[in-house]
Each structure stands twice: as structure tokens, then as C-alpha cells.
Amino acid sequence: MSGEKIIASMIPVHERSNGLGGGFAAYGIYPEHREFYALHLFYDDESRRAECESYLKERFEIVDAEIIPTRTMREITDEPLIWRYFVYPRRTQLRSLQIDEREYVVRVVMKINSTMTGAYVFSCGKNMGVFKAVGYPEDVGRYYRLEEYEGYSWTAHGRYPTNTPGWWGGAHPFALLDYTIVHNGEISSYDANRRFIEMFGYRCTLQTDTEVITYIIDYLVRRQGMTYAEAANVIAAPFWDTISHRDPAERDRLTYLRTVYSSLLVTGPFSIVLGFEGGLMALNDRLKLRSMVTGQSEDGDRVYIASEEASIRKMDEDACRISAPAGGEPVIVYVKEGRRESVGTY
């Protein structure tokens, strides 16, 4: 499906944002370059681009590089330079460091974002991309000409920053490899989460609390080998009283996750949608302090997740099975070859 409907879905919730950040993530949009990492970067100016490109050429084979197409719009101002690169890691570098290519890409991204002022990698997965800016989301979608892209999965976000700045790099989604996060709410545990995750090489540099959730997912799923359901049981761990009433095996598993990864419990009101290669996960905080609804198309071939039903109806007026997931209970959707394979609450 093209980006046209996901752009339209943001219009009914216009008032949820204030024009200081909007963005989209799309999966399956680069089939001709599906084997390469697609790096999307913001640059302050040409000198920053030249510096960063020199660094990239030392560490990657660059298959293609171009300015990301946009259209001129009066609603979008203070535009940085926006480039994308299709790359793969130099094998000599992987052999020298004795790490796999995904870890290698993460290290390069963290190095650029934490040490190169005026250069920011805001997307770095395969066959997917993030598109974000300062503006209302429907304007951001038109700015990036997303109606010209086709993908099997889309997420979108309109930002209403309260205690962090509104700037291009701080708009949602936040991405690392193929993981992307859009978030409604506020993380009161941010400092504890950040201190823990930065012990493992991650760097929170984009001036908003949501960024840390993306790195937590990468750490738990890619580096610790957890399932998405297990990662959800860390981020939104059940209350101890709830755990005590589970059957023994489940009680032991949840106790282990909550004890060992206690610093990765995310507290405060939140609802998030995680995008990943081959699916989506929706998750509320344990008390369900932020709204979230899900639905499906009549034929069962599409799944919708939104803050409000109005957005779902904008995409599909005949959507059915509209429901609100319970607090702390993830809804995980898997697709195969661009079609829905399964959906379940875990």
C-alpha cells in the first residue's frame, strides 16, 4: 500500500500534535536495494556532509547515494540537507573487529550521532526508512512525497513536545536497524533506563525520552535474543501481585525478567507502536494511561493500530474487530511476504 492513506489517517488527530514534529516509518519500500542498509541522514550544511561521507566511505561500500526527494512547502521550514545512502559494511572491517554486520552498523551510527556535530543518522535498516521533520504529520508526509512509496507496513506520529525541544532529529519515529518506535506519553524512568543502556555502547543524543525505548528493544531482542513478547514483559513488566498469581513456570519466567532487567522497566504513561522487519507490536503502559485501539479489515488481511478509532476509519471505514488492548499486554502482528500471517495478544 502507498503512503497516501497513512498520511490521511493523521488528519483526524491533527490536534494531538502542535506542528513541532511529525514522521513516518515505512517497510518494504526499497525492494531494488533490499540487501543493503539504507542510511537516512540530516546534515546542517555541505561541510558536515563532506566530513560524514568521508567517514562512511572508510567503513562501507556505498552502492548508491542521493538527496531524498521532497517537495517545497511553506509549512516546512528550516530544512537540513537530507540524504540517503545504500551501503554494506566492508568485510575487512568486520573481520578486524570480529563482530556481525548489524552490530557494526549500530556502532557506526552511534559514533556519528554522538561525535559529529551537524550530522545525524535517523534511519539505518534494510528495505525500510524513516521520514520525519518539524511540522504537522500530514504536511511532513506530503513534504516527503510518501504517496510515491509502497510498503507492507507503515507507522506515523504527530508530536506534541512538552519538556524537550521540537527539532528535526527529535521527531518520531526513532529508529535503529529495522526497529522503529512511535510513542504517545512521557517516560518518568528515562534517566534510569538511559544510564543502564549506555553501559552497553548506546548513546542517547537526540534530546527526547523516546529514543531510549528504541535502544532497549535492540538490546533485548537483537543482543539478548528475546522474543518481542518477552521484551514487552521487561518494558511493561507485570506488577508483582499479578506475577504471584501466574502458574509456576510463568511466574518464574516473569520474576527472572523483572529482576534481571529491572532498570529497563519503562514507567509513566505511554502507548507505543514498534515496527520491525516483518511486523508490528503495540504496547500500553501497565495502567493503560494512554489511549490505543486496534482493528482489522473485513477480509482480515490488514491490521490497524491507532490512538483513536477515527484514524482507523480514515484508512478503512469498514474496519472491524475494533478493540482496546489491555494495559501491559502486547499485540504482535507478523506478516509474510507482505501479507498478514498472524496476529495475537500475548
C-alpha positions in Angstrom: 0.0 0.0 0.0 1.2 3.5 -0.7 1.7 6.2 1.9 -1.4 8.1 0.9 -3.8 6.5 3.4 -1.4 6.7 6.3 -1.0 10.4 5.7 -4.8 10.8 5.6 -5.1 8.9 8.8 -3.3 11.6 10.7 -5.7 14.4 9.7 -8.5 13.5 12.2 -5.9 13.6 15.1 -4.4 16.9 14.0 -4.9 18.4 17.5 -2.8 15.7 19.1 0.3 17.5 17.7 1.3 21.1 17.6 3.5 21.3 14.5 6.8 20.7 16.2 7.3 17.2 14.9 5.8 14.6 12.5 7.1 11.5 11.0 6.6 8.1 9.3 8.3 4.7 9.1 7.7 2.5 6.1 8.7 -1.1 5.5 9.3 -2.8 2.1 9.9 0.5 0.2 13.3 -0.3 -1.2 12.9 -3.7 -2.9 15.6 -2.9 -5.5 18.1 -2.4 -2.7 16.7 -4.9 -0.2 20.1 -6.4 0.6 21.7 -3.1 1.6 21.4 -0.9 4.7 19.5 2.4 3.8 21.1 5.2 5.8 19.0 8.4 6.1 20.9 11.4 7.3 20.3 15.0 8.2 23.1 17.5 7.6 23.4 21.1 8.8 25.4 22.1 5.8 27.7 20.8 3.0 30.8 20.8 5.1 29.2 18.4 7.5 28.0 16.2 4.6 31.6 16.1 3.2 33.0 15.1 6.6 30.4 12.4 7.3 30.6 11.0 3.7 34.4 10.6 4.1 33.8 8.7 7.3 31.1 6.5 5.7 33.4 5.6 2.7 36.0 4.3 5.1 33.6 1.9 6.7 31.1 1.0 4.0 30.8 0.2 0.3 28.4 2.8 -0.9 26.1 1.3 -3.6 24.0 4.5 -4.2 23.8 7.9 -2.7 21.2 10.6 -3.4 19.2 13.5 -1.9 15.9 12.2 -0.6 13.2 13.7 -2.8 11.0 16.3 -1.2 8.6 19.0 -2.4 8.7 22.7 -1.5 6.1 23.5 1.1 5.5 26.7 3.1 4.6 24.6 6.1 8.0 23.0 6.3 10.9 25.4 7.1 14.5 25.3 8.3 15.2 22.3 6.2 18.5 20.5 6.7 20.2 18.6 3.9 18.5 15.2 3.7 20.4 12.4 2.1 20.2 8.6 1.8 22.9 6.0 1.2 22.5 2.3 0.3 25.5 0.6 1.9 27.0 -2.6 3.1 29.9 -3.0 5.6 33.4 -3.5 4.4 34.3 -7.1 5.1 37.8 -6.3 6.2 36.3 -4.2 9.0 34.0 -6.9 10.1 36.9 -9.4 10.2 39.1 -7.0 12.1 36.5 -6.2 14.8 35.1 -9.8 14.8 31.5 -8.6 15.0 28.5 -9.2 12.8 27.3 -6.6 10.4 24.3 -5.5 12.4 26.4 -4.7 15.4 28.9 -2.9 13.1 26.1 -0.7 11.7 24.9 0.2 15.2 28.4 1.2 16.3 28.9 3.4 13.2 25.5 5.1 13.8 26.3 5.8 17.5 29.7 7.2 16.5 28.2 9.6 14.0 25.3 10.7 16.2 27.4 11.3 19.3 30.6 12.8 17.8 29.8 14.5 14.5 28.0 17.8 15.2 25.6 18.6 12.5 25.2 15.1 11.1 22.5 12.7 12.3 21.6 9.2 11.1 17.9 8.9 11.7 17.3 5.6 9.8 19.6 2.7 9.1 17.6 -0.5 8.4 17.3 -2.7 5.3 14.4 -2.2 2.9 12.8 0.4 5.2 13.1 4.0 6.0 12.1 6.8 8.4 10.9 10.2 7.1 10.5 13.0 9.7 10.6 16.7 10.1 9.3 19.7 12.2 5.7 20.1 11.1 2.3 18.5 11.4 2.4 14.9 10.2 0.1 15.3 7.3 2.4 18.1 6.0 5.5 16.0 6.6 4.1 13.1 4.6 3.3 15.4 1.7 6.7 17.0 2.0 8.5 13.7 1.6 6.1 12.6 -1.2 5.2 9.4 0.6 2.3 8.8 -1.7 5.0 7.7 -4.2 6.3 4.9 -2.0 4.8 1.5 -1.5 5.3 -0.7 1.6 3.7 -3.5 3.5 3.8 -1.7 6.9 3.6 1.9 8.0 3.7 3.8 11.2 3.0 7.6 11.8 3.3 10.1 14.6 2.4 13.7 15.4 4.4 15.2 18.2 3.4 17.5 21.0 6.7 18.1 22.9 6.3 19.2 26.5 9.7 19.2 28.1 12.1 18.5 25.2 12.8 20.6 22.1 10.9 20.3 18.8 13.6 19.7 16.2 14.1 17.5 13.1 16.1 14.8 14.8 13.7 14.8 17.8 10.6 13.9 15.8 9.3 10.4 15.9 9.8 7.6 14.8 13.1 6.8 16.3 15.0 4.1 14.6 17.9 1.7 14.9 18.4 -1.0 12.3 14.9 -2.1 11.4 13.4 -1.2 14.8 11.3 2.0 14.9 9.3 3.4 17.8 6.4 5.9 17.9 5.4 6.9 21.3 2.5 8.8 23.0 3.2 9.7 26.6 6.1 10.5 28.9 8.8 8.3 30.4 9.4 9.0 34.1 12.1 6.3 34.3 14.2 7.9 31.4 17.3 8.5 33.5 17.4 5.0 34.9 16.8 3.5 31.5 19.4 5.7 29.8 22.1 5.0 32.4 21.6 1.3 32.0 21.5 1.2 28.3 24.5 3.4 27.8 26.6 0.9 29.7 26.3 -1.3 26.5 27.5 1.2 23.9 24.3 3.1 23.1 24.3 6.9 23.2 21.1 9.0 23.7 21.8 12.2 21.8 18.5 13.2 20.2 17.1 15.2 23.1 13.9 13.2 23.8 13.0 10.4 26.1 11.5 8.2 23.4 14.9 7.5 21.8 15.9 5.2 24.7 12.9 2.8 24.0 14.4 2.0 20.6 17.7 1.1 22.1 16.1 -1.0 24.8 14.3 -3.0 22.1 17.5 -3.5 20.1 19.4 -4.6 23.3 16.7 -7.1 24.4 15.8 -8.6 21.0 19.0 -8.5 19.0 21.6 -8.7 21.7 19.8 -10.7 24.4 17.9 -12.9 21.9 14.4 -12.3 23.5 11.1 -12.6 21.7 9.0 -9.5 21.3 6.6 -10.8 23.9 9.5 -11.2 26.4 10.8 -7.7 25.6 7.3 -6.4 26.3 7.3 -8.2 29.7 10.5 -6.2 30.5 9.4 -2.8 29.3 5.9 -3.1 30.8 6.6 -5.8 33.4 3.5 -7.1 35.3 3.1 -5.9 38.9 4.5 -8.3 41.5 0.9 -9.1 42.7 0.0 -10.1 39.1 3.1 -12.3 38.8 2.3 -14.1 42.0 -1.0 -15.4 40.6 0.5 -16.9 37.5 1.3 -20.6 37.1 4.7 -21.7 38.4 6.6 -21.7 35.1 5.2 -18.4 34.0 5.8 -16.9 37.5 9.4 -18.0 37.4 9.9 -16.6 33.9 8.3 -13.2 34.7 10.2 -13.0 38.0 13.5 -13.6 36.2 12.8 -10.9 33.6 11.6 -8.3 36.1 14.6 -9.0 38.4 17.4 -9.1 35.9 16.2 -6.3 33.7 14.7 -4.1 36.4 16.4 -1.0 35.1 14.7 -1.4 31.7 11.2 -1.2 33.2 9.6 1.8 31.5 7.4 3.8 33.9 5.0 6.6 33.3 2.0 6.9 30.9 2.8 5.6 27.4 1.5 3.8 24.4 4.0 2.7 21.7 4.0 1.1 18.4 7.2 -0.8 17.5 7.8 -1.5 13.8 10.2 -4.2 12.8 11.0 -6.3 9.7 8.0 -8.5 9.2 5.6 -7.0 11.8 4.4 -4.6 14.4 4.0 -4.6 18.2 1.6 -2.4 20.1 2.1 -1.9 23.8 0.4 0.2 26.6 1.8 1.0 30.0 0.6 -1.3 32.7 -2.2 1.1 33.9 -3.3 2.0 30.3 -2.9 5.7 30.9 -2.7 6.4 27.2 -5.2 5.5 24.6 -4.7 2.8 21.9 -7.2 0.9 19.8 -6.7 -1.9 17.2 -8.8 -3.1 14.3 -8.8 -5.3 11.2 -10.1 -5.1 7.6 -13.1 -7.2 6.9 -11.1 -9.7 5.0 -8.6 -10.0 7.8 -5.7 -9.0 5.5 -4.8 -5.7 7.3 -4.4 -4.8 10.9 -4.7 -1.2 12.2 -3.3 0.4 15.4 -4.0 4.0 16.4 -4.6 6.3 19.3 -8.1 6.9 18.2 -10.7 4.9 16.1 -11.1 8.0 13.8 -7.7 7.3 12.3 -8.6 3.7 11.6 -11.9 4.7 10.0 -10.0 7.2 7.8 -7.9 4.3 6.4 -10.8 1.8 6.3 -14.4 2.9 7.0 -15.4 -0.8 7.2 -12.8 -1.9 9.7 -14.0 -4.4 12.2 -12.9 -6.0 15.5 -12.2 -2.6 17.0 -10.8 -3.2 20.5 -8.6 -1.6 23.1 -5.6 -3.8 24.2 -5.3 -4.2 28.0 -2.5 -2.4 29.8 0.8 -4.1 29.6 -0.5 -6.7 27.1 1.3 -6.5 23.7 -0.5 -7.0 20.5 2.0 -8.5 18.0 1.4 -8.7 14.2 3.5 -10.8 11.9 3.5 -10.6 8.1 5.0 -12.9 5.5 5.8 -11.7 2.0 3.8 -8.5 2.6 0.7 -10.2 3.8 -0.6 -10.7 7.3 0.4 -14.0 8.7 -0.8 -13.9 12.3 -2.0 -11.6 15.0 -2.2 -12.3 18.7 -2.2 -10.9 22.1 0.5 -12.3 24.3 
